[in-house]
């Protein structure tokens, strides 16, 4: 089984691998300690000390606070609240719902019709990093991507209790 060093995992997370390197990593079995190496890498990147339990996406993590509470937290330290709630409801949102705002990022005639689809951009209130986007019909509720079962993930997949 191939194992990867922390630099390779860093390049994987930051999108710096070539398509061939990426395909090679994705097509092989994962090394048993990859998750732990990756957690160490993520923990070393952030300025706060709370334990990262699960990286959600670039800039966002589920962390365990000293009092046992589990929250979604950004790189900058901004907390979005309990991980079982939709963090997007606490984010700054910019809605691109006109030809003018959509043309800021898409060429003319290359974007969706704003009467049919809008683009929502979710930003961290602390550092203004773009965290996620979603393309939905106007009036559609904000999507809740997923709610991980941390206990099952750690117990059944990682073989450790939280």
Secondary structure, DSSP 4 states (H G I P E B T S, - for coil): -----HHHHHHHHTT-S-HHHHHHHHTSPPPTTHHHHHHHHHHHHSSS-SEEEEEEETTEEEEE-TTS-EEEEETTS-EEEETTS-GGGGSEEEEE-SHHHHTTTS-TTSS--TTT-EEEEEE-TTT--EEEEEEE-TTPPPP------HHHIIIIISS---
